[in-house]
Amino acid sequence: MKKSISSFTYRLYDFRGVPLVALAVGTLFVLEQRYALRRQRLPLLKRLKTNAQVVSIAMPVLRLALIPAQVKAAALTEEKKLGLLQRLPLPLPLAHAISFLALDWMNYLWHRLNHHWPLLWRFHQVHHTDLDMDVSTALRFHIGEILGSVPFKAGFILLMGTTPRATLIYEIFFELANNFHHSNLRLPLKTDDALGQIIVTPRMHGIHHSVVARETNNNYSVIFNLWDRLHHTLRLDVPQESINIGVPYVRHHQEVGEFLMMPFKEQVTMNK
């Protein structure tokens, strides 16, 4: 099973998903330079250098730890008929659709926990210390946060009983959505409003990255903003020009070393 699951991951994620995500990142980067949603505070190259270094650390952890853990958990549920969806007599397309929604809700819950549990916030706050937000922010995550998500996400998959295919397909769409809503792309208002009825848009997620806690503690969804609507954490009433990106207690550009050590400093404070 180990060999077949690994080869399946290579075929679906590495050879199909990764090129698609890379193409999306490149396209968003070009578009956000021309159609900027918010004025950037820092020199772009300075931020790109730091974020690229962080991504070079985060990506191997994502690929070698988180994704294999999720896929192996899904393979176990399929082999042993564990989890809710494995026990329900559902048509496969319906089971995949429910899996997709369940995994999206899982990421809403994980994101919200990262903001409200002090230990998790120590690691997640470093994602929010970027003083500007664009597509390069999308993978600016501390490796401790990625590793910490492994038992939560693998455990959820075991409870739900999602298949390896459904899990990997969701992961690809998760990464596409994550890059999209972190981008600094200014969409036409009518387009943004139409998309915002269903999915998370850059305007919507920009509010979540505000230094103002009552704005930050909203808009946790990744793909579908249904979860913010259901949990009453959706906020759309903050003008983009009034948003100050970052956290209130870090108002300088962080280099990689400071970024990596931040969770272990005593002065770390919850963003409330």
Secondary structure as UniProt FT lines:
FT   HELIX           2..9
FT   HELIX           10..17
FT   HELIX           18..34
FT   HELIX           44..61
FT   HELIX           62..66
FT   HELIX           67..80
FT   HELIX           84..87
FT   HELIX           92..116
FT   HELIX           118..128
FT   HELIX           135..139
FT   HELIX           143..160
FT   HELIX           164..182
FT   HELIX           189..195
FT   TURN            196..198
FT   HELIX           202..208
FT   HELIX           213..216
FT   HELIX           226..230
FT   TURN            231..232
FT   HELIX           240..242
FT   TURN            248..249
FT   HELIX           256..261
FT   HELIX           262..264
FT   TURN            266..267
//
